[in-house]
Amino acid sequence: MKKDRFTEGVFDSYPDVVSVEEIQQMLRIGKNAVYTLLKDGAIKSIKVGKRYIVPKKYVAEFLIKK
């Protein structure tokens, strides 16, 4: 992913694949809001069973779109 000045360095402390809890911390929103964003496809993700797999770059892309 091409680095954007807006997100460059902001999420460096997070792993490349983030959990729902880490997305909460990254965006400073509640768990229900994260699940809504994931279910609606606002933040791209891969669903494996009941778990969401979310590459950190997808969270950054979500912020850039907004």
C-alpha positions in Angstrom: 0.0 0.0 0.0 1.3 3.4 -0.8 1.9 5.4 2.3 -0.2 8.5 2.8 1.0 11.4 4.9 -2.2 11.2 6.9 -1.6 7.7 8.1 2.2 7.4 7.9 3.6 6.5 11.3 0.2 6.7 13.0 -0.4 2.9 13.2 3.3 1.8 13.3 2.9 0.4 16.8 0.2 -2.0 15.7 0.8 -5.5 14.0 0.1 -5.9 10.3 -3.1 -7.8 11.1 -5.3 -6.3 13.8 -8.0 -7.6 16.0 -11.4 -5.9 16.7 -10.0 -4.7 20.0 -7.1 -3.1 18.3 -9.3 -1.4 15.7 -11.3 0.0 18.7 -8.1 1.5 20.0 -6.9 2.8 16.6 -10.2 4.5 15.9 -11.3 5.2 19.5 -14.7 3.8 18.9 -16.8 1.0 20.6 -16.9 -2.7 19.8 -20.4 -2.5 18.3 -19.3 0.3 16.0 -16.3 -1.7 14.8 -18.5 -4.7 14.0 -20.9 -2.5 12.1 -18.1 -1.1 10.0 -16.8 -4.6 9.3 -20.3 -6.1 8.5 -21.2 -3.1 6.2 -17.8 -3.5 4.4 -16.7 0.1 5.3 -13.5 -1.5 6.6 -12.5 -4.4 4.3 -11.9 -7.7 6.1 -11.6 -11.4 5.7 -14.1 -13.5 7.8 -12.8 -16.9 9.0 -15.5 -18.7 10.9 -16.8 -16.1 13.4 -13.5 -14.1 13.4 -12.6 -11.1 11.3 -9.1 -10.9 10.0 -8.2 -7.3 9.3 -5.0 -6.1 7.7 -3.9 -2.8 9.2 -3.7 -1.3 5.8 -7.5 -1.7 5.4 -8.1 0.5 8.5 -5.8 3.1 7.0 -7.7 2.9 3.7 -11.0 3.5 5.6 -9.6 6.6 7.2 -8.2 8.0 3.9 -11.7 7.5 2.2 -13.4 9.6 4.9 
